[in-house]
């Protein structure tokens, strides 16, 4: 009955004796490591050996994440038979954390990218405001155009901040992305306008 329960788990469970010999493994453990037999499973579990040694030495529960092929697996090692007269062995619980690790990496990359993108409109607003403040723009038509650029960059900042808030809502499952058509030419023109001033300062024409 215990074997039936353990084989029904999605997490891998492996029991080793004090010498590191395999006592038991459930089906999930074999599947997670794509192991065909006990020997290949023990070979795949070699990164857990230091954890087992530490647990047997009284260091308490040990855990570490390892890469196995394209999977990221979390190993948690604890003592077994602690109250038995038999020398204690170890129990290794194996969890597939590939999806959660990928999500976390995506979140870190997204935050880093958005943080980088925040610098562009801030730099544009500062450059435009300094130009206006120094009185370098004489024509009223040019001043109005610069004010329009500042307004557009501030709106872009608001969108980026909303994107960060949207990420939090997406992670909580409270909202989903909505796909819709958009005007690509308008986006290209907007980007060109945003970069034209900075480019002209460097002698580059867009």
N, C-alpha and C positions, 0 to 999 in steps of 0.2 A: 504493500500500500504506500509506503514511504517513497519507493522508487517511482511509482506511478505519479505521485504528487510532484516529485522533483523533475520528472521527465515532462511534466506539463508546464514547467516554468519557462519563461522567455529568456531568463538569465542563465548563464552557464554555471554549474556547480561542480567543483572538482575537489575530492578529498584525497589527501596524501598522508602517508604515515610519517613517523619521525625521521626516517631515512630518505624520504622523498619518493617512495614507491607509490604508484597509483592504487588507491583503494576503490574509488568510485568516480564516475563522471556521468552526468546526464546527457541527454541527446542535444540539448542546446549548446553545451560546451563543445561537443564534436562539430556541430554545425557552424558555430562562430569561428572556429579555427580551421574549418574545412578539413578536419582530421579523419583519416580512414580507420585508424586503430590507436591503441594506447601509446605506442611508441611515438607516432607522429604528434599526438596530443602533448606528450611530455616534452618533446623537442620544441613545439610551439610555445610551451609554457616556461621555457628557460629564462625569459626576462623576469619571471616571478620568483626565481630562486633566491635572490637577495632579500626579497620581502618575506619569504618563508623563514629564512635564517634569522632575520630580525624579529619576527613574531615568536619563533621558538626561543629566542634569547630573552624574551620578556619585554620586548619593546611595544607590545600592544598591537592593535589593529593597524595594518599597513595597507597603503593603496598607491597605485601608480597607473598612469595612462600609457599604453603602448600602441604602436602602429603595427597592424598585421594586414599586409597587402594594402587595399584601399580603405580598410576599416580602422577606426580608432576605438580601442577597447580599454575599459577601465577595470583593473584588477583590484579586488579587495581581499586581503588575506587576514585570517584570524585563526586562533588556536582552536583545536577540537579536543575532546576528551580531557578537559581541564581537571575534572574531579575523579578521573579514572586512575586506577593503579598502572594502567598501560601508559607508556611514554606518549605524551600528546603529539598529535600530528597537526596538520593545517587544513583549513578549508578555504578554497579560492572561489570567490564569486566573480563571474565575468559578465560585464554589461557592455552592450554595443552603444557607444556614445557618438557615433559618426555623425548622425543628423544634428544632434545638439551642438557638437563642436563646429560643424559647418555653419550652423545658424549663428553661433557666437562670433565666428570669424567674419561672417558677412556683416554682422552688426558692427564689429570693430572697424572693418574697412569702410562701411557706410558713414560712420561717425567721422572717421579720419578724412574721408573725401569731402563731406559737407563742411567740416571745419576748415579745410583748405579752400573750398569754394567761398566761404564767408569773407575771406581776405580780399577777394577781387572787387566786390561791390563797395566794401569799406574803403579800399584804396582809391577807387574811382570817385566816390563821394568826396573824399578828402582832397583829391587833386582838383576836382571841379570847384569845390568850395574855396580852396586857396586861390585859384585863378580869379574867381569872382571877387573875393575879398581883397586881393591885391590891385583890383581895378584894371586888370589886363584886358578885359572884354569891354570894348567901348560901345559897340553897336547894340541897340535894344533888342534887335532880332536875335543876335548871338546870345545875349544874356538869357532871353526866354528859352532858347534852345538848350543852354546849359542847365537852367532850372528844370527843364523837362528831363534831362539826363539824370539829375539828382533824384527827382521824383521816381523815375523808373528804377534806378539802382536801389532806392529805399524799399520799393515794392518787391524787388528781387530778394533783398534781405529778409523781408517778411515771409516770402515763399520758402526760402531755405530754412528759416526757423520753424515754419509749419511742417516742413518735411521731417525735421527732427522729432517733432511732436507726433507726427503720423507714424513714425517708426515705433514709438512706444505703444501706440494704439494697435498697430499691426501685430506686435509681439503678444499683446494681451488677447488677440483674437476678436477685438471689438469692431474691427472694420476690415474691409478687403479692398484691393485695388480695383479701380474702375477703368476699363479701356475705352478710349474714345478717339475719334479722328481729330487732327489739329492741322493748322496751316504751317507747313514746314518752311515755306518761303518767308513768312513773317518772323519765324524764329531765327532764321539765318540773318535777316536784315537787322533784327534786334541785337544779335550778338556782334555783328559788324559795327553797328553804331556804338555799342559799349566799348569796343576795343579801338575804334578809330582815333580817338583823342590820344590814348596811351601810345598807339602805334606811331602817330605823327610826331610825338615827342622824340621818338627814336629814329625818325626819318623813314618810317615804313608806311607805305600807302596800301590801304585795303580797298 
